[in-house]
């Protein structure tokens, strides 16, 4: 009986030592753009924003009072930049240089987002967030790109730009740019 118990213990010890550690199955944690936008929503509600919309050389300017529906409608595409999704595990390359952290899909991956970049100030505060996405899933029928840049001052968005184009088969390409400034 002792020999049998010793053999079982040896097998268990060998089996446990050859298994990969739990670290191999853990995903990488990313700065959450959703959390940043939610915190900005609380800080910006009720403030006035000068908004300019340029669509194919037609410029329209307005002053908008920010409310929760404005942020939900204007910035809804930012949900595509939530890099903490299980589908992204192992598929994102992170580059860090001085005060910049950049996330991009690895060369063997195809995601809607093309890049997400954070710039930090000397005290570690976010001073700029930018990103880009390109929808190529139905490239023969529809193509769309969007890039954004948010600039922060004292932890609050003070200026943003969203630009890109949309191309639908048999139609002209529509270029757009939306800017907002507090």
C-alpha positions as CSV (number, residue, x, y, z in Angstrom):
1,X,0.0,0.0,0.0
2,X,2.9,2.4,0.8
3,X,4.4,1.8,-2.7
4,X,1.0,2.6,-4.3
5,X,0.7,5.8,-2.3
6,X,4.2,6.9,-3.1
7,X,3.6,6.2,-6.9
8,X,0.4,8.3,-6.8
9,X,2.1,11.2,-5.0
10,X,5.0,11.1,-7.5
11,X,2.6,11.2,-10.5
12,X,0.7,14.1,-9.0
13,X,3.9,16.1,-8.3
14,X,5.2,15.5,-11.8
15,X,1.8,16.3,-13.4
16,X,1.5,19.6,-11.4
17,X,5.0,20.7,-12.3
18,X,4.5,20.2,-16.1
19,X,1.3,22.3,-16.3
20,X,1.6,25.9,-17.4
21,X,1.2,28.5,-14.7
22,X,-2.1,30.3,-14.3
23,X,-0.3,33.4,-15.6
24,X,-0.3,31.9,-19.1
25,X,-4.1,32.0,-19.1
26,X,-4.5,35.5,-17.8
27,X,-5.2,38.3,-20.2
28,X,-3.3,41.6,-20.3
29,X,-5.0,44.5,-18.6
30,X,-5.5,47.7,-20.5
31,X,-6.3,51.3,-19.6
32,X,-10.1,51.4,-19.9
33,X,-11.4,54.0,-22.4
34,X,-14.9,53.3,-21.2
35,X,-14.0,54.3,-17.7
36,X,-12.4,57.5,-18.9
37,X,-15.5,58.4,-20.9
38,X,-17.8,57.6,-18.0
39,X,-15.8,59.9,-15.7
40,X,-15.7,62.6,-18.3
41,X,-19.5,62.4,-18.7
42,X,-19.9,63.3,-15.0
43,X,-17.5,66.2,-15.4
44,X,-18.9,67.6,-18.6
45,X,-22.6,67.4,-18.1
46,X,-24.1,70.9,-18.2
47,X,-21.1,72.5,-19.8
48,X,-21.3,74.4,-23.1
49,X,-19.4,73.1,-26.1
50,X,-18.6,74.8,-29.4
51,X,-19.1,72.1,-32.0
52,X,-18.1,72.2,-35.7
53,X,-19.2,69.6,-38.2
54,X,-17.6,69.5,-41.6
55,X,-19.2,67.1,-44.1
56,X,-17.8,67.2,-47.7
57,X,-16.7,70.9,-47.5
58,X,-20.0,72.0,-45.8
59,X,-19.3,73.5,-42.4
60,X,-21.8,73.9,-39.6
61,X,-21.1,75.4,-36.2
62,X,-23.2,75.3,-33.1
63,X,-23.0,75.7,-29.3
64,X,-24.3,72.6,-27.5
65,X,-25.1,72.0,-23.9
66,X,-23.6,68.6,-22.9
67,X,-25.9,66.0,-21.5
68,X,-25.7,62.2,-21.2
69,X,-27.5,61.6,-24.5
70,X,-24.9,63.9,-26.3
71,X,-22.0,61.7,-25.0
72,X,-23.9,58.5,-25.8
73,X,-24.7,59.5,-29.3
74,X,-21.5,61.4,-30.2
75,X,-19.0,59.0,-28.8
76,X,-20.8,55.7,-29.0
77,X,-18.2,54.3,-31.4
78,X,-15.6,54.3,-28.6
79,X,-17.0,51.0,-27.4
80,X,-15.0,49.4,-30.1
81,X,-11.9,50.4,-28.2
82,X,-12.7,48.4,-25.1
83,X,-9.5,46.2,-25.2
84,X,-10.4,44.2,-22.1
85,X,-12.7,41.9,-24.2
86,X,-11.9,38.2,-24.1
87,X,-11.7,38.2,-27.9
88,X,-8.6,40.4,-27.7
89,X,-6.6,38.2,-25.4
90,X,-3.2,37.6,-26.9
91,X,-4.0,39.6,-30.0
92,X,-2.8,43.1,-29.0
93,X,0.7,44.5,-29.2
94,X,1.6,47.1,-26.6
95,X,4.4,49.7,-27.3
96,X,5.6,51.9,-24.5
97,X,7.9,54.9,-25.2
98,X,8.5,57.6,-22.7
99,X,5.1,59.0,-21.9
100,X,3.2,57.2,-24.7
101,X,1.4,53.8,-24.6
102,X,0.2,52.5,-27.9
103,X,-2.0,49.4,-28.5
104,X,-2.3,47.8,-32.0
105,X,-3.6,44.5,-33.2
106,X,-0.7,42.0,-33.8
107,X,0.1,41.4,-37.5
108,X,-1.9,38.1,-37.6
109,X,-5.0,39.7,-36.1
110,X,-7.9,41.7,-37.8
111,X,-10.0,43.9,-35.5
112,X,-12.1,47.0,-36.1
113,X,-9.7,49.1,-34.1
114,X,-6.4,50.0,-35.8
115,X,-4.7,51.6,-32.8
116,X,-5.3,53.2,-29.4
117,X,-2.8,55.6,-28.0
118,X,-2.5,57.3,-24.6
119,X,-0.1,60.2,-23.9
120,X,0.7,61.0,-20.3
121,X,2.0,64.2,-18.7
122,X,5.0,64.3,-16.4
123,X,2.8,63.6,-13.4
124,X,1.2,60.5,-15.0
125,X,-2.1,62.3,-15.9
126,X,-3.7,61.6,-19.3
127,X,-3.1,64.5,-21.6
128,X,-4.3,62.9,-24.9
129,X,-6.1,59.8,-26.1
130,X,-6.3,59.0,-29.8
131,X,-7.3,56.0,-31.9
132,X,-8.5,54.8,-35.2
133,X,-10.7,52.1,-36.6
134,X,-11.5,50.8,-40.0
135,X,-14.5,48.6,-40.9
136,X,-13.4,46.3,-43.7
137,X,-15.8,43.4,-43.0
138,X,-17.9,44.1,-46.0
139,X,-15.3,45.9,-48.0
140,X,-17.0,45.2,-51.3
141,X,-20.1,47.0,-50.2
142,X,-19.2,49.4,-47.5
143,X,-16.0,50.9,-46.1
144,X,-15.7,53.2,-43.1
145,X,-12.9,54.8,-41.1
146,X,-12.9,56.9,-38.0
147,X,-10.1,58.5,-36.1
148,X,-10.4,60.4,-32.9
149,X,-8.3,62.6,-30.6
150,X,-9.2,63.8,-27.2
151,X,-7.1,66.5,-25.5
152,X,-7.2,66.9,-21.7
153,X,-6.4,69.7,-19.4
154,X,-6.6,69.2,-15.6
155,X,-8.2,65.8,-16.1
156,X,-11.1,67.1,-18.3
157,X,-11.5,66.9,-22.0
158,X,-11.0,70.4,-23.4
159,X,-11.0,69.6,-27.1
160,X,-11.8,66.6,-29.4
161,X,-11.7,65.7,-33.1
162,X,-13.4,62.9,-34.8
163,X,-12.7,62.4,-38.5
164,X,-13.0,59.9,-41.3
165,X,-14.9,58.8,-44.3
166,X,-17.7,56.5,-45.4
167,X,-17.8,54.8,-48.8
168,X,-20.9,52.9,-50.0
169,X,-20.7,51.0,-53.3
170,X,-22.1,53.0,-56.2
171,X,-22.0,56.2,-54.1
172,X,-19.4,58.9,-53.6
173,X,-17.1,58.9,-50.6
174,X,-18.3,61.2,-47.8
175,X,-15.5,62.8,-45.7
176,X,-16.4,64.2,-42.3
177,X,-14.8,65.9,-39.3
178,X,-16.4,66.8,-36.0
179,X,-14.5,69.1,-33.6
180,X,-15.6,70.2,-30.1
181,X,-14.0,72.6,-27.8
182,X,-15.0,73.6,-24.2
